């Protein structure tokens, strides 16, 4: 009878641990043949004089991967170690392993029904992804991940027994338990729409964020679990962008979201930090959408106007989502990869006869070459015509480069063409536009040309003097003299003709 009871007890304990970590501890009460009030005291049972340990293996297991749940170490566990995960271990006070009735009641506990007492230990996973809690008295513990590595959702709370039955040798207890808490990885992506956008034009950023896996998916706590936090943050560059003209928030499955009902939005006027925060009503919608579609995402589109270039061609921007899946763990912060927009300045140095020429007017077009003008004349920063100053120069600020757009490198198929619309006094208009390469390399490739720098490309343009012929003007003195001479010649001819007629 004792042998049979020990085997049942061992299987029950294994089931408890397997449920705690494999199915997130919904609790299954083991069945015992002995009287429920008898004390577990025979040689095959738990040794309460011993201490044990819990070793946590934090690994990148992927969203749906299932970690081993045997309680033994697994040298072939999938995934890569994750450093920086914080854990707390709590004593469970409403669990008693000294009686069969107590053991059965403990097996039925879930993280939602367990009463936690003192903290038995805290730790942060090291480079190997390990946290060890040693010198633990026999008992039941609740393991909670208090802070996940960046981009990861904290694993659900789990009930852990010390000891548990060794499933490889079911006639012995395992006092040194190894756990592999499940986790899921969040992702936040950001894209930019900026093709052909110069100073004064609007660009749009779209932030797409995963919705964290619900704690209730692991049956850890009530099925009524609701995502408890969802925030989108975007730090716009206040030196290069104006305050957003539009902020739009939606769910990828088409669920409608209403500003000030489902989410609030704010923009810091000094730093241009955008915050989109889901309200209670919005979090309930988000939770319902996640239950209906595991791949649902939050989509936030921010539109802002470009200002003039700063001290760099590169306008870099990234966003962050901060979420909490409602499972009792800490928040998950997930940054996006940065996106880039590149602009440069185009300076014209206008000369003639080796001297600067003021008063030349230009417009700028997109073009294939000087014979194939495209979009234009362009308005850049509210200006559509530029005039050279006394130094013979003008600067068109913040033109978009031609080899990088919408967040990716592209083959440059266009240039910028300068069209002279008014020549300096005494000089000829340019007969054809001047085509200028405007890639990141050409703009950033500095030289000894005046005005050339890391954000400015220079176009040297020379005019020729007027080709108007230097002829006498009608009504001038020269014309009068010619007329008098002509009249004299006519008169002389008439006199000679009369003399010949008389002869």
C-alpha positions as CSV (number, residue, x, y, z in Angstrom):
1,X,0.0,0.0,0.0
2,X,2.8,2.4,0.9
3,X,4.7,1.7,-2.4
4,X,1.5,2.4,-4.4
5,X,0.9,5.6,-2.4
6,X,4.5,6.8,-2.9
7,X,4.2,6.3,-6.7
8,X,0.9,8.2,-6.8
9,X,2.4,11.0,-4.6
10,X,5.4,11.2,-7.0
11,X,3.2,11.5,-10.0
12,X,1.1,14.1,-8.3
13,X,4.1,16.2,-7.5
14,X,5.4,15.9,-11.1
15,X,2.1,17.0,-12.4
16,X,2.1,20.0,-10.1
17,X,5.4,21.2,-11.4
18,X,4.6,20.4,-15.0
19,X,1.4,22.4,-14.8
20,X,3.1,25.2,-13.0
21,X,5.6,25.8,-15.8
22,X,4.3,24.1,-18.9
23,X,0.7,25.2,-18.7
24,X,1.3,28.1,-16.4
25,X,-0.2,26.4,-13.3
26,X,-3.9,26.0,-13.5
27,X,-3.4,23.4,-10.7
28,X,-4.3,19.7,-10.7
29,X,-4.9,18.1,-7.3
30,X,-3.1,14.8,-6.9
31,X,-5.1,11.8,-5.6
32,X,-3.9,9.9,-2.5
33,X,-4.9,6.6,-1.2
34,X,-3.9,7.4,2.4
35,X,-6.0,9.2,4.9
36,X,-6.0,12.9,4.0
37,X,-4.8,13.8,7.5
38,X,-1.8,11.5,7.7
39,X,1.6,13.0,7.9
40,X,4.1,12.3,5.0
41,X,6.9,10.8,7.1
42,X,8.0,7.5,5.6
43,X,11.5,7.2,4.1
44,X,10.3,7.7,0.5
45,X,8.8,11.1,1.3
46,X,10.0,14.6,1.5
47,X,12.9,15.3,3.8
48,X,12.0,18.6,5.5
49,X,15.4,19.0,7.0
50,X,16.9,19.5,3.6
51,X,17.2,22.8,1.7
52,X,16.8,23.1,-2.0
53,X,17.3,25.6,-4.9
54,X,15.6,27.0,-7.9
55,X,17.6,27.9,-11.0
56,X,15.9,30.1,-13.5
57,X,17.0,29.7,-17.2
58,X,15.9,32.8,-19.1
59,X,16.2,32.2,-22.8
60,X,14.8,33.6,-26.0
61,X,12.4,30.8,-26.8
62,X,10.3,32.7,-29.3
63,X,6.6,33.6,-29.0
64,X,5.2,30.1,-29.2
65,X,8.1,27.9,-28.1
66,X,7.5,25.7,-25.1
67,X,10.4,25.4,-22.6
68,X,11.2,22.1,-20.8
69,X,9.2,21.7,-17.6
70,X,10.6,18.6,-16.0
71,X,12.4,20.4,-13.2
72,X,15.8,19.0,-14.4
73,X,18.5,20.9,-16.2
74,X,18.3,20.7,-20.0
75,X,21.6,21.2,-21.7
76,X,19.8,21.3,-25.1
77,X,17.2,23.9,-24.2
78,X,16.2,25.9,-27.3
79,X,16.9,29.6,-27.7
80,X,19.6,32.0,-26.7
81,X,20.4,33.1,-23.1
82,X,18.8,36.5,-22.2
83,X,20.6,38.7,-19.7
84,X,19.0,41.4,-17.7
85,X,15.7,39.8,-16.7
86,X,14.8,40.6,-13.1
87,X,13.0,38.0,-10.9
88,X,11.6,37.8,-7.4
89,X,10.8,34.6,-5.5
90,X,8.0,34.8,-2.9
91,X,7.0,32.3,-0.2
92,X,3.5,31.0,-0.7
93,X,1.8,31.1,2.7
94,X,-1.4,29.1,2.0
95,X,0.5,25.9,1.1
96,X,1.4,23.1,3.4
97,X,3.3,20.1,2.1
98,X,3.4,18.2,5.4
99,X,0.0,16.5,4.9
100,X,-1.6,14.9,1.9
101,X,-4.5,17.2,2.2
102,X,-2.2,20.2,2.3
103,X,-0.2,18.8,-0.7
104,X,-3.4,18.4,-2.7
105,X,-4.5,21.9,-1.8
106,X,-1.2,23.3,-2.9
107,X,-1.4,21.4,-6.2
108,X,-4.7,23.3,-6.9
109,X,-3.1,26.7,-6.4
110,X,-2.7,29.2,-9.2
111,X,-0.7,32.4,-9.1
112,X,-4.0,34.2,-8.8
113,X,-5.0,32.2,-5.7
114,X,-1.6,31.8,-4.0
115,X,-1.1,34.1,-1.0
116,X,2.4,35.4,-1.2
117,X,4.4,36.3,1.9
118,X,8.0,37.3,2.3
119,X,10.5,37.6,-0.5
120,X,12.7,34.5,-0.6
121,X,15.1,36.0,-3.0
122,X,15.7,38.4,-5.9
123,X,18.0,38.2,-8.9
124,X,18.8,39.3,-12.4
125,X,19.7,36.9,-15.2
126,X,23.4,37.0,-16.1
127,X,25.1,36.6,-19.5
128,X,24.2,32.9,-19.4
129,X,20.6,33.8,-18.7
130,X,20.7,32.3,-15.2
131,X,19.4,33.3,-11.8
132,X,19.9,31.0,-8.8
133,X,17.9,31.0,-5.6
134,X,19.7,28.8,-3.1
135,X,19.3,27.6,0.5
136,X,15.5,27.4,0.1
137,X,13.5,25.5,2.7
138,X,11.0,22.9,1.5
139,X,7.9,24.7,0.4
140,X,5.9,26.3,-2.4
141,X,7.1,29.4,-4.1
142,X,5.8,32.0,-6.6
143,X,8.3,33.1,-9.2
144,X,7.6,36.5,-10.7
145,X,9.6,38.2,-13.5
146,X,9.8,41.8,-12.5
147,X,11.6,43.2,-15.5
148,X,12.1,41.6,-18.9
149,X,15.0,42.4,-21.2
150,X,14.3,45.1,-23.7
151,X,11.7,44.1,-26.3
152,X,10.4,41.0,-24.3
153,X,7.2,40.5,-22.5
154,X,7.8,39.3,-18.9
155,X,7.0,35.6,-18.4
156,X,3.8,34.8,-16.5
157,X,3.9,34.1,-12.7
158,X,4.5,30.5,-11.9
159,X,4.1,28.2,-8.9
160,X,7.3,26.2,-8.1
161,X,7.5,23.3,-5.7
162,X,10.7,22.5,-3.8
163,X,11.1,19.6,-4.0
164,X,9.4,18.0,-6.9
165,X,9.4,14.4,-8.1
166,X,12.2,13.6,-10.5
167,X,10.4,12.4,-13.6
168,X,13.5,10.5,-14.7
169,X,13.6,8.6,-11.4
170,X,10.1,8.7,-10.0
171,X,11.2,7.1,-6.7
172,X,13.1,10.2,-5.6
173,X,12.7,13.9,-5.0
174,X,14.5,16.6,-6.9
175,X,15.5,19.4,-4.4
176,X,17.4,21.4,-7.0
177,X,14.7,22.5,-9.5
178,X,15.4,24.1,-12.9
179,X,12.8,26.3,-14.5
180,X,12.5,27.7,-18.0
181,X,9.9,30.5,-17.9
182,X,8.1,31.1,-21.1
183,X,8.3,34.5,-22.8
184,X,7.3,36.3,-25.9
185,X,9.2,38.9,-27.9
186,X,7.5,42.1,-28.9
187,X,8.5,44.1,-32.0
188,X,8.1,47.7,-32.9
189,X,8.8,48.8,-36.4
190,X,8.9,52.3,-37.8
191,X,8.7,53.5,-41.4
192,X,9.0,57.0,-43.0
193,X,7.4,58.5,-46.1
194,X,9.6,61.3,-47.3
195,X,10.3,60.8,-51.0
196,X,10.8,64.2,-52.7
197,X,10.0,66.1,-49.5
198,X,12.0,69.2,-48.9
199,X,11.9,72.0,-46.3
200,X,8.3,73.1,-45.9
201,X,6.9,69.7,-47.0
202,X,5.2,67.2,-44.7
203,X,6.7,63.8,-43.9
204,X,4.9,60.9,-42.2
205,X,6.2,58.3,-39.7
206,X,4.3,55.1,-39.1
207,X,4.9,53.1,-35.9
208,X,3.6,49.5,-35.9
209,X,3.7,47.8,-32.5
210,X,3.0,44.2,-31.5
211,X,0.3,43.7,-28.9
212,X,1.8,41.6,-26.0
213,X,0.8,38.0,-25.5
214,X,-1.9,38.0,-22.9
215,X,-1.1,36.5,-19.5
216,X,-4.5,34.8,-19.7
217,X,-3.3,32.9,-22.8
218,X,-1.1,30.9,-20.3
219,X,-4.1,30.3,-18.0
220,X,-2.1,31.9,-15.2
221,X,-4.9,34.0,-13.9
222,X,-8.5,34.8,-14.7
223,X,-9.6,34.7,-18.3
224,X,-10.7,38.3,-17.6
225,X,-7.1,39.5,-17.7
226,X,-6.8,42.8,-19.6
227,X,-3.7,44.3,-21.0
228,X,-2.9,46.9,-18.4
229,X,-0.7,49.3,-20.4
230,X,0.0,50.4,-23.9
231,X,1.9,53.6,-24.7
232,X,3.5,54.8,-27.9
233,X,6.3,57.3,-27.6
234,X,8.0,59.1,-30.4
235,X,10.8,61.7,-29.9
236,X,10.6,63.9,-32.9
237,X,13.6,66.2,-33.7
238,X,12.4,69.6,-32.5
239,X,15.2,71.4,-34.5
240,X,14.2,69.8,-37.8
241,X,10.5,69.3,-37.5
242,X,7.5,71.4,-36.6
243,X,4.9,70.1,-34.1
244,X,2.8,67.2,-35.7
245,X,0.0,68.3,-37.9
246,X,-1.8,65.0,-37.5
247,X,-1.7,61.9,-35.3
248,X,-3.7,58.9,-36.3
249,X,-4.1,55.7,-34.3
250,X,-5.7,52.4,-35.4
251,X,-5.6,48.7,-35.1
252,X,-4.4,46.5,-37.9
253,X,-7.6,44.4,-37.9
254,X,-9.7,47.5,-38.6
255,X,-11.0,48.0,-35.1
256,X,-11.9,51.7,-34.8
257,X,-10.2,53.7,-32.1
258,X,-11.5,57.1,-30.9
259,X,-9.3,59.9,-29.6
260,X,-10.0,60.8,-26.0
261,X,-12.1,57.7,-25.6
262,X,-9.8,54.8,-26.5
263,X,-6.5,56.8,-26.2
264,X,-5.1,60.2,-25.3
265,X,-2.4,62.0,-27.2
266,X,0.0,64.7,-26.1
267,X,3.0,66.6,-27.6
268,X,5.6,68.3,-25.5
269,X,6.0,71.8,-27.1
270,X,9.7,72.0,-26.2
271,X,11.0,68.5,-27.0
272,X,8.3,67.4,-29.5
273,X,7.9,64.1,-27.6
274,X,4.7,62.5,-28.8
275,X,2.8,60.2,-26.3
276,X,-0.2,58.1,-27.3
277,X,-1.6,56.4,-24.2
278,X,-4.4,53.8,-24.3
279,X,-7.3,54.4,-21.8
280,X,-9.1,51.7,-19.9
281,X,-11.7,51.5,-22.7
282,X,-8.9,51.3,-25.3
283,X,-7.1,48.6,-23.4
284,X,-10.3,46.5,-23.2
285,X,-10.6,46.9,-27.0
286,X,-7.0,45.9,-27.4
287,X,-7.4,42.8,-25.3
288,X,-10.5,41.7,-27.2
289,X,-8.7,42.3,-30.5
290,X,-5.7,40.2,-29.3
291,X,-8.0,37.3,-28.3
292,X,-9.6,37.4,-31.7
293,X,-6.4,37.8,-33.7
294,X,-3.0,36.9,-32.2
295,X,-1.3,39.0,-34.8
296,X,-3.1,42.2,-34.3
297,X,-1.0,45.4,-34.1
298,X,-1.3,49.0,-33.1
299,X,-0.6,51.4,-35.9
300,X,0.3,55.0,-35.2
301,X,0.9,57.5,-38.0
302,X,2.5,60.9,-37.2
303,X,2.7,63.7,-39.8
304,X,5.0,66.7,-39.4
305,X,6.5,69.5,-41.5
306,X,10.2,69.7,-42.3
307,X,12.1,72.7,-41.2
308,X,15.5,73.8,-42.5
309,X,18.5,71.5,-42.2
310,X,20.5,71.5,-39.0
311,X,24.2,70.6,-38.6
312,X,23.8,67.1,-40.2
313,X,22.3,65.7,-43.4
314,X,20.8,62.9,-41.3
315,X,17.4,63.3,-39.6
316,X,17.2,60.2,-37.5
317,X,14.1,59.1,-35.6
318,X,13.0,56.1,-33.6
319,X,9.9,55.2,-31.6
320,X,9.2,53.1,-28.5
321,X,6.2,51.1,-27.2
322,X,5.8,50.4,-23.5
323,X,3.4,47.6,-22.7
324,X,2.2,45.4,-19.9
325,X,0.3,42.2,-20.5
326,X,-1.5,42.3,-17.2
327,X,0.2,39.2,-15.8
328,X,1.7,40.9,-12.8
329,X,5.2,41.4,-14.2
330,X,6.9,44.6,-15.1
331,X,6.5,46.8,-18.2
332,X,8.1,45.8,-21.5
333,X,9.9,48.6,-23.4
334,X,10.4,47.9,-27.1
335,X,12.3,50.4,-29.3
336,X,12.1,50.5,-33.0
337,X,15.1,50.6,-35.3
338,X,15.8,54.2,-36.4
339,X,14.7,55.5,-39.7
340,X,16.6,58.2,-41.6
341,X,15.9,61.1,-43.9
342,X,18.7,62.9,-45.6
343,X,18.7,66.6,-46.8
344,X,21.4,68.9,-48.0
345,X,21.9,72.5,-49.0
346,X,22.6,73.6,-52.6
347,X,24.7,76.7,-53.0
348,X,25.2,78.6,-56.2
349,X,28.3,80.7,-56.7
350,X,27.7,83.1,-59.7
351,X,30.6,84.7,-61.4
352,X,31.5,86.5,-64.6
353,X,34.9,87.9,-65.7
354,X,36.3,86.3,-62.5
355,X,34.1,88.4,-60.2
356,X,30.9,87.6,-58.3
357,X,27.7,88.6,-59.9
358,X,24.7,89.8,-57.9
359,X,21.1,89.9,-59.1
360,X,21.0,86.5,-60.9
361,X,17.6,84.8,-60.3
362,X,17.2,81.0,-60.3
363,X,14.5,78.4,-60.0
364,X,15.1,74.7,-59.2
365,X,13.5,71.6,-60.8
366,X,13.8,67.9,-60.4
367,X,15.2,66.6,-63.7
368,X,16.8,63.6,-65.5
369,X,19.3,65.9,-67.1
370,X,19.4,69.5,-68.4
371,X,17.2,68.5,-71.4
372,X,14.5,66.7,-69.4
373,X,13.0,68.8,-66.6
374,X,10.6,67.1,-64.3
375,X,8.7,68.4,-61.2
376,X,9.0,72.1,-60.6
377,X,9.7,74.8,-60.2
378,X,10.0,73.6,-56.6
379,X,9.0,75.5,-53.5
380,X,11.5,74.9,-50.8
381,X,11.0,76.4,-47.3
382,X,8.3,78.7,-48.8
383,X,10.6,80.1,-51.5
384,X,10.3,79.3,-55.2
385,X,12.9,81.8,-56.6
386,X,16.4,82.6,-55.3
387,X,18.6,85.7,-56.1
388,X,22.4,85.9,-55.8
389,X,23.7,88.4,-53.2
390,X,26.6,90.9,-53.5
391,X,29.0,88.0,-53.0
392,X,27.4,86.3,-56.0
393,X,25.9,83.4,-54.0
394,X,22.6,82.0,-53.0
395,X,21.6,78.9,-50.9
396,X,18.7,76.6,-51.4
397,X,18.3,75.0,-47.9
398,X,17.1,71.4,-47.2
399,X,16.7,69.7,-50.5
400,X,16.1,65.9,-50.3
401,X,19.0,63.8,-51.5
402,X,18.4,61.6,-54.5
403,X,19.8,58.3,-53.4
404,X,17.9,57.6,-50.2
405,X,14.1,57.9,-49.7
406,X,11.4,56.3,-47.6
407,X,13.9,54.8,-45.3
408,X,16.0,53.0,-47.9
409,X,18.8,53.4,-50.4
410,X,17.7,53.9,-54.0
411,X,19.4,54.2,-57.3
412,X,19.6,58.0,-58.1
413,X,17.5,58.5,-61.2
414,X,17.1,62.2,-60.9
415,X,19.1,65.4,-60.4
416,X,18.3,69.0,-59.6
417,X,18.4,71.5,-62.4
418,X,19.0,75.2,-61.9
419,X,17.1,77.4,-64.4
420,X,18.3,81.0,-64.6
421,X,15.2,83.3,-65.0
422,X,17.0,86.6,-64.8
423,X,20.6,87.4,-65.7
424,X,22.8,89.9,-63.9
425,X,22.9,93.3,-65.6
426,X,25.3,93.2,-68.6
427,X,25.3,89.5,-68.9
428,X,23.5,86.8,-70.9
429,X,21.0,84.4,-69.5
430,X,22.1,80.8,-69.4
431,X,20.9,79.1,-72.6
432,X,20.3,75.8,-70.8
433,X,19.6,74.6,-67.2
434,X,22.5,73.5,-65.1
435,X,22.1,69.9,-63.8
436,X,23.5,69.0,-60.3
437,X,24.1,65.6,-58.8
438,X,22.7,65.6,-55.3
439,X,23.5,62.3,-53.6
440,X,24.7,61.8,-50.0
441,X,28.2,61.4,-51.2
442,X,28.2,64.4,-53.5
443,X,26.7,66.6,-50.8
444,X,29.0,65.4,-48.1
445,X,32.1,65.3,-50.3
446,X,33.8,68.5,-49.2
447,X,36.3,70.3,-51.3
448,X,38.2,73.6,-51.3
449,X,35.4,75.4,-53.2
450,X,34.1,78.4,-51.3
451,X,31.0,77.5,-49.2
452,X,31.4,73.7,-49.6
453,X,30.9,71.8,-46.3
454,X,29.5,68.5,-44.9
455,X,25.9,69.6,-45.6
456,X,26.3,71.8,-48.6
457,X,27.1,71.2,-52.2
458,X,28.3,74.1,-54.4
459,X,27.5,74.7,-58.1
460,X,29.9,77.1,-59.8
461,X,28.1,78.9,-62.6
462,X,29.7,81.5,-64.9
463,X,27.9,84.0,-67.1
464,X,29.2,85.6,-70.3
465,X,28.8,89.3,-71.1
466,X,26.0,90.5,-73.2
467,X,26.4,89.8,-76.9
468,X,24.3,92.7,-78.1
469,X,26.2,94.4,-81.2
470,X,27.8,97.8,-80.5
471,X,25.9,99.7,-83.2
472,X,24.9,103.4,-83.2
473,X,21.5,104.1,-81.9
474,X,18.8,105.6,-84.2
475,X,18.8,109.5,-83.9
476,X,22.3,109.6,-82.7
477,X,25.1,112.0,-84.0
478,X,26.6,109.3,-86.2
479,X,23.3,108.8,-88.0
480,X,22.9,112.5,-88.7
481,X,26.3,112.8,-90.2
482,X,25.6,109.9,-92.5
483,X,22.4,111.5,-93.5
484,X,24.1,114.7,-94.4
485,X,26.8,113.0,-96.4
486,X,24.1,111.0,-98.2
487,X,22.2,114.2,-99.0
488,X,25.4,115.8,-100.4
489,X,26.0,112.8,-102.6
490,X,22.5,113.0,-104.0
491,X,22.8,116.7,-104.7
492,X,26.1,116.2,-106.5
493,X,24.7,113.5,-108.6
494,X,21.8,115.7,-109.6
495,X,24.1,118.6,-110.6
496,X,26.3,116.4,-112.8
497,X,23.2,114.9,-114.4
498,X,21.9,118.4,-115.4
499,X,25.3,119.4,-116.9
500,X,25.4,116.3,-119.1
501,X,21.8,117.0,-120.3
502,X,22.8,120.5,-121.5
503,X,25.8,119.2,-123.4
